[in-house]
């Protein structure tokens, strides 16, 4: 498996559980290659990130109507309740990254009937987090907060940074895409 110079080290460092300021500096360095959404037809985008570099890069693309700094799981999202038609978190739900507790905040800002798309890795160092995340997602479904639309394993999610993290020696790690639809608020019982 061949990765571009430095990529293996950057990915390993971000997923390695270092201190938050250090991880945010690493994301600052990735900012130049961050955006590829607009050509898929998404036009009314708002974004949040804990990394000033990522926000600066996102701002320079002109794709976003609104960008704000926010560290998911450490502070509330800068949006009112039931504000967005769709909320996505891709590549951030994982060990040492965004805590599982942030899922309820993502649900809070999604309108009833809206969609949430969440992803996590299935590599060995993230299996405990993945199991805890899935338990939390199932708990929210049992409580009637949302309905699962899709939970799909993706074999070649991203390139592995080590053979230990590789799925069955493929040079890649697997991941999971979860899509949920927020349930409408049930009407108050008539008395």
BELNOR-V496452 format. One line per field, one symbol per residue. ss: DSSP state (a for helix, b for strand, c for the rest). burial: 1 if it has 24 or more other C-alpha atoms within 12 Angstrom, else 0. Layout:
ss: ???
burial: ???
This chain:
ss: ccccccaaaaaaaaaccccaaaaaaaaaaaaaaccccaaaccccbbbbbccaaaaaaaaaaccbbbbbbccbccbccccccccbbbbbbcccbccccbcccaaaaaaacbbbbbbbbbbbbccaaaaaaaaaaaaaaaaaaacccbbbbbbbbbbbbbbccccccccccccbbbbbbbbbbbccccccccc
burial: 00000001011001100000001101111110011000000000111111111111111000100011111100001010010111111111111111111111111111111111111111111100110011001000000011110000000011111100111000111111111111100000000
